[in-house]
């Protein structure tokens, strides 16, 4: 039997004890859930060094944290005979420049998410190739993120692609859709007709998410019983509001703002389709999109732009459909198809939840991490090859 992999996980992305909502986003959720999955893995002797802080104070506390790590990591490595140090993002990965000569064969590996690679700040971009040169490997969450790393100097043989995961235990099994939407309507105090088709989106409201574009280009072309509710906030909120007012969509398009997890889960279970209408924005890569896993696991299949890391989340016809970014006709056709064929929508909903549970649960993804890290430690590459690109979206059946 192989000896356990001695692993040290390093992250700056943990919320304070007892305050899970004080520092939570896609990258933060991945860090905390991956931490838990690796800690319980039977083939791992696990240790971690993490910064627990609210989002508001992260930028103040991260530099002292990194300075402490420069001393703490060598001590931990020596004490526990660590095989591999895994940085949870490219934020902590620059420590590799200080550590690579001090650790006597311990591998230094970083997870790359997307924006932590493409951040459009010139000094940071000039610095990244030096970081890559001192890492033994990079684990990119998608092929798009991996390609961004390669463009910045990462040798291809040091690149491995492992998707983000999701903890199914956080989500109750999908409820009856009608009961779920009645519960959501009561919680939010917002009316929703029984015959409504409910679309939803979740995320920071920034231009690359495409929410304002969707309200402007797609919603005016849909029947009055099709509603669109958005959870989240951000600098594009005013553009979304302007599009709502311009097309008089106040009764059908609702900005919910930031909502707690219990309300977010209600929204996922009440929604018929999850919308991810991203637009390309230079320097602002959509590295993956954990919210699509959350929605599909709750029974809301995804209609998403065929763009960047999104393509590694949506498997055509299994948990949703990919549509060319900016193709308003394509979004309209698929939405109308599932509006008219609710049996097909229910079947896709059931497939979506089963697909995500089988392919993206953290226990499955953590196994891939352990296998890949073992291969890196033995200087061979046994990591699974990147997934084949999804097939092009077929056109939905012709509508009347």
Secondary structure, DSSP 8 states (H G I E B T S, - for coil): ----EEEEEEEEEE--TT-GGGS-SHHHHHHHHHHHHHHT-TTEEEEEEEEE--HHHHHHHHHHHHHHHHHHHHHHHHHHT-SEEEESSHHHHTTHHHHTTTSTT-EEEEEE-SHHHH---HHHHHHHHHHHHT-SEEEESSHHHHHHHHHTT--GGGEEE----B-GGGS-----HHHHHHHHHHHHT----TT-EEEEEES---GGG-HHHHHHHTGGGS-TTEEEEEEB--TTHHHHHHHHHHTT-TTTEEEEES--HHHHHHHHHH-SEEEE-----TT------HHHHHHHHTT-EEEEES-GGGGGT--BTTTEEEE-TT-HHHHHHHHHHHHH-HHHHHHHHHHHHHHHHHHHBHHHHHHHHHHHHHHHHTT---------------------
